[in-house]
Amino acid sequence: MPVSARGSPTHPAGRCHSGRHAPTYRAMKRSAGTGRPGSVRSSVDALTRLSEATCDEFDRLSRGIRADVARIAGVIGAAPAGPLVHDAALRQLGTELARLVDGARDQVGAAIGAEIGALAALLGPAGVAVAGTAPTTDVAPSARTATAEAPPLPELDDIAAPKGTRQWAEAVAERYPRLTADEVLAIHAYTTVRGVDRINGHLRAPEQTPAADRDEIETLAAHAVAGLTALPASPGVTFRGTGLPDHVLARWERGSVVADPAFLSSSANRAVAESFRGGRNALITIVGRTGVDVRKLSQFGHESEILFRPDTPFRVLSRRWDHTVGCWRIRVEEITA
């Protein structure tokens, strides 16, 4: 989410919350640790830890702004002549400043995430299984393999055949031979309302899928995984608006590793994620490495969807309740090595 054109925070970090000085960038960089000189892996690890430290500092700054504005508003409200309009204006200012900080955090996170992705790509394909879980058998083994270097999809808008048809998929595969028509159709099917419910519903609870549908859905999932593996990764920061039941939310503590047995959808557009969240309880910021931009194959290209394979592991970097919008703001980072 871009920083508002109306301005950006102007107070130095060490002065924004009543003398509680935030660590400097140099201190945060030291906290990221050091590795063997010249080691790409040590650089990835250091940037990962720096991303977490940066996120923590932005969250602390955001909380400090809200606390300071609330305290000032309380003082004004307690004064005999303190007009309510000033109290409301201050609270609105505090909310806007906090949003600016959140936007700046996302931009910094995107920059760090892009560097992490670029360095991780130098390490070659690698996959990580979540500790304590067995590899899934419902999808192809490549679900745990990072996307190799691949050219971007060409323009597809001029294909005459209707999107989602076999004729359209064959035309896409002809222009982009890394994909088969079946893989194109499977990715497109996932992006439809019916497709995402069927595929993800089966991957999360296969026993609830009617026996007559299981082979078809597992084939679709396998083709979708193979297609995502053939496409280039789009490392960076994306957003996911969703609802997390209490028993799931309990596992999303800072430092924990989480994974969904289903495909995980996110958007490069924060507003889209907010729209999908609706009134539900979680907005997740993802620092991703192997997500794939599927907008050219999607039924809803305007959603700017970045799609992750089943069982992609993420580490929870932070979690806080945002009372201004009534949801948990959770930040996670993909684990690839």
C-alpha positions in Angstrom: 0.0 0.0 0.0 1.7 3.2 -1.1 2.3 6.0 1.4 -0.3 8.7 1.0 0.5 11.6 -1.2 -0.5 13.9 1.5 2.7 13.3 3.3 4.8 10.8 5.3 5.9 10.5 8.9 8.3 13.3 9.7 9.3 12.6 13.2 12.5 10.7 13.8 11.9 7.2 15.0 13.5 8.0 18.4 11.0 10.8 19.1 7.7 9.4 18.0 6.7 7.8 21.3 7.6 9.9 24.3 11.3 9.2 24.6 11.1 5.5 24.0 14.0 5.5 21.5 13.8 2.9 18.7 17.0 1.1 17.7 18.8 2.5 14.8 19.0 0.8 11.4 22.7 -0.1 12.2 21.5 -1.7 15.5 18.9 -3.6 13.6 21.4 -4.7 11.1 23.7 -6.0 13.8 20.8 -7.9 15.3 20.4 -9.7 12.0 23.6 -11.4 12.6 26.6 -12.1 10.4 27.5 -15.2 8.4 30.5 -16.5 6.5 31.8 -13.7 4.2 30.6 -14.2 0.7 28.0 -16.7 1.6 24.7 -16.3 -0.2 23.0 -18.3 2.4 24.3 -16.2 5.3 23.1 -13.1 3.4 19.6 -14.6 3.0 19.5 -15.5 6.7 20.7 -12.0 7.7 18.1 -10.3 5.5 15.4 -12.5 6.9 16.3 -11.6 10.4 16.6 -7.9 9.4 13.1 -8.1 7.9 11.7 -9.4 11.2 13.5 -6.7 13.2 12.3 -4.0 10.8 8.7 -5.2 11.1 9.0 -5.2 14.9 10.2 -1.6 14.9 7.5 -0.4 12.6 4.9 -2.2 14.7 6.3 -0.5 17.8 6.3 2.9 16.1 2.6 2.4 15.1 1.6 1.4 18.6 3.5 4.4 20.0 1.7 6.8 17.7 -1.7 5.5 18.7 -0.8 5.6 22.4 0.5 9.2 22.2 -2.5 10.4 20.3 -4.9 8.7 22.7 -3.1 10.3 25.6 -3.3 13.7 24.1 -7.0 13.2 23.2 -7.6 12.2 26.8 -6.1 15.3 28.1 -8.1 17.5 25.8 -11.3 15.6 26.5 -10.8 16.1 30.2 -10.4 19.8 29.9 -13.6 21.8 30.7 -13.5 23.6 27.4 -12.2 20.7 25.3 -14.4 20.5 22.2 -15.3 17.0 21.1 -14.4 18.0 17.5 -10.7 18.3 18.5 -10.8 14.8 20.1 -12.3 13.3 17.0 -9.8 15.1 14.8 -6.9 13.8 16.9 -8.2 10.3 16.8 -8.6 10.5 13.0 -5.0 11.9 12.8 -3.7 9.0 14.9 -5.4 6.5 12.7 -4.0 8.1 9.5 -0.5 8.3 10.9 -0.6 4.7 11.9 -1.8 3.8 8.4 1.1 5.8 6.9 3.5 3.8 9.2 1.9 0.5 8.0 2.3 1.6 4.4 5.9 2.5 4.9 6.5 -0.9 6.7 5.0 -2.7 3.7 7.2 -0.7 1.3 10.4 -1.5 3.3 9.2 -5.1 3.6 8.7 -5.3 -0.1 12.2 -4.1 -0.8 13.8 -6.5 1.7 11.6 -9.3 0.4 12.7 -8.7 -3.2 16.4 -8.9 -2.1 15.7 -12.1 -0.2 14.0 -13.6 -3.3 16.9 -12.6 -5.6 19.5 -14.1 -3.2 17.4 -17.2 -2.6 17.1 -17.7 -6.4 20.9 -18.0 -6.6 20.8 -21.0 -4.3 18.9 -23.0 -6.9 15.7 -25.0 -6.4 15.1 -26.1 -2.8 12.1 -27.2 -0.8 11.4 -27.4 2.9 8.8 -29.6 4.6 7.1 -28.3 7.7 8.5 -30.1 10.8 6.3 -32.8 12.0 4.3 -33.3 8.8 4.5 -35.9 6.1 4.8 -35.0 2.5 1.4 -34.7 0.8 0.3 -37.4 -1.6 -2.5 -35.5 -3.2 -0.3 -33.3 -5.4 2.8 -33.7 -7.4 6.2 -33.8 -5.5 7.1 -30.5 -7.3 4.8 -28.8 -4.8 7.8 -28.6 -2.5 10.2 -27.3 -5.2 11.0 -23.6 -5.7 10.1 -22.3 -9.1 13.2 -22.4 -11.4 14.2 -19.5 -13.6 11.5 -19.1 -16.2 10.5 -16.4 -18.7 7.3 -14.4 -17.9 4.1 -15.2 -19.6 3.5 -13.4 -22.9 0.5 -11.2 -23.5 -2.6 -13.4 -23.9 -5.4 -10.8 -24.2 -5.6 -11.1 -28.0 -6.4 -14.8 -28.0 -9.8 -15.0 -29.6 -11.1 -18.1 -27.8 -13.0 -17.6 -24.6 -10.9 -17.8 -21.4 -11.2 -21.1 -19.7 -12.0 -23.2 -22.8 -9.8 -25.9 -24.2 -9.1 -23.9 -27.3 -7.9 -20.9 -25.2 -5.7 -23.2 -23.1 -4.1 -24.8 -26.2 -3.4 -21.3 -27.6 -1.7 -20.3 -24.3 0.4 -23.4 -24.3 1.4 -22.8 -27.9 2.7 -19.3 -26.9 4.3 -20.6 -23.7 5.5 -24.2 -24.2 6.6 -24.6 -20.6 2.9 -25.1 -19.8 0.5 -27.8 -21.1 -3.1 -27.0 -21.9 -4.1 -29.2 -18.9 -1.9 -27.1 -16.6 -3.4 -23.8 -18.0 -6.9 -25.1 -17.5 -6.2 -26.3 -13.9 -4.7 -22.9 -12.8 -7.6 -21.1 -14.4 -10.1 -23.5 -12.8 -8.6 -22.7 -9.4 -9.2 -19.0 -9.9 -13.0 -19.5 -10.4 -15.3 -19.4 -7.4 -16.4 -23.0 -7.8 -12.8 -24.2 -8.5 -11.1 -22.7 -5.5 -13.8 -24.2 -3.2 -13.6 -27.6 -4.7 -9.8 -27.9 -4.9 -9.0 -26.3 -1.6 -11.9 -28.0 0.2 -10.6 -31.4 -1.0 -6.9 -30.7 -0.1 -8.0 -29.7 3.4 -10.5 -32.4 4.0 -10.3 -35.1 1.3 -12.6 -37.4 3.3 -15.5 -34.9 2.8 -15.1 -35.0 -1.0 -17.6 -37.3 -2.8 -15.8 -40.4 -4.0 -16.9 -39.7 -7.5 -15.2 -36.4 -7.6 -11.9 -37.2 -5.9 -9.9 -38.4 -8.9 -10.9 -35.3 -11.0 -10.0 -32.9 -8.2 -6.7 -34.5 -7.4 -5.8 -34.4 -11.1 -6.7 -30.7 -11.3 -4.6 -30.0 -8.2 -1.6 -31.9 -9.6 -1.8 -30.1 -12.9 -2.1 -26.7 -11.1 1.0 -27.5 -9.0 3.0 -28.5 -12.1 1.9 -25.4 -13.9 2.9 -23.1 -11.0 6.3 -24.8 -10.9 6.8 -24.1 -14.6 6.1 -20.4 -14.2 8.5 -17.7 -12.8 8.3 -16.8 -9.1 7.2 -13.3 -8.1 9.1 -12.7 -4.8 8.0 -9.7 -2.7 5.2 -8.6 -0.3 1.6 -9.6 -0.9 -1.6 -9.5 1.2 -4.3 -12.0 2.2 -7.6 -11.1 3.8 -9.2 -14.1 5.5 -10.9 -15.4 8.6 -9.0 -17.6 11.0 -11.0 -19.8 13.5 -9.8 -19.7 17.1 -8.2 -23.1 16.9 -6.2 -22.1 13.8 -5.3 -18.6 15.2 -3.9 -20.2 18.3 -1.1 -21.8 16.2 -0.2 -18.5 14.5 2.0 -17.3 17.3 5.2 -15.3 16.7 8.0 -17.7 15.7 5.8 -20.6 14.8 5.8 -22.3 11.4 2.5 -22.6 9.7 1.4 -24.2 6.4 -1.9 -24.8 4.6 -2.4 -28.2 2.8 -4.3 -26.2 0.2 -3.2 -23.6 -2.3 -2.8 -20.2 -0.7 -4.1 -17.1 -2.5 -2.8 -13.6 -2.0 -2.9 -10.3 -3.8 -0.2 -7.8 -4.8 -2.9 -5.2 -4.1 -3.6 -4.6 -0.5 -7.1 -3.1 -1.3 -8.1 -6.4 -2.9 -7.1 -8.3 0.2 -9.0 -5.8 2.4 -12.0 -6.4 0.2 -11.7 -10.2 0.5 -11.4 -9.9 4.3 -14.7 -8.1 4.5 -15.6 -8.2 8.2 -13.4 -11.3 9.0 -10.6 -11.3 11.5 -7.3 -11.4 9.7 -5.2 -9.4 7.3 -2.0 -11.3 6.6 1.1 -9.6 5.1 3.3 -12.2 3.3 6.9 -11.8 2.5 7.0 -14.4 -0.2 9.6 -16.0 -2.4 7.9 -18.7 -4.6 4.4 -17.2 -5.1 3.4 -17.1 -8.8 1.6 -14.2 -10.6 -1.4 -15.9 -12.2 -3.4 -12.8 -13.2 -3.0 -13.6 -17.0 -4.5 -17.0 -16.5 -7.1 -16.0 -13.9 -10.8 -15.6 -14.4 -10.4 -12.4 -12.3 -7.2 -10.8 -13.5 -8.0 -7.5 -11.7 -7.4 -9.4 -8.3 -3.6 -9.3 -9.0 -3.4 -12.8 -7.5 -0.1 -14.3 -6.3 -0.6 -18.0 -5.7 1.4 -20.3 -3.5 1.6 -24.1 -3.8 0.0 -26.4 -1.2 2.1 -26.9 2.0 4.2 -23.8 1.5 5.7 -23.1 4.9 5.7 -19.7 6.5 7.2 -18.4 9.7 5.0 -15.9 11.7 7.0 -12.7 12.3 4.4 -10.7 14.2 0.8 -10.7 15.2 -1.2 -7.8 16.7 -4.8 -6.8 17.1 -5.7 -3.6 15.2 -8.7 -2.2 17.0 -9.2 0.5 14.4 -10.3 -2.0 11.8 -11.2 -4.9 14.1 -8.8 -7.6 12.9 -5.6 -9.3 13.5 -2.6 -7.9 11.5 -0.3 -10.8 10.9 3.0 -10.8 9.1 4.6 -14.0 7.8 7.7 -14.9 5.8 8.0 -17.8 3.5 10.6 -20.5 4.4 12.4 -21.9 1.4 15.7 -23.2 2.9 
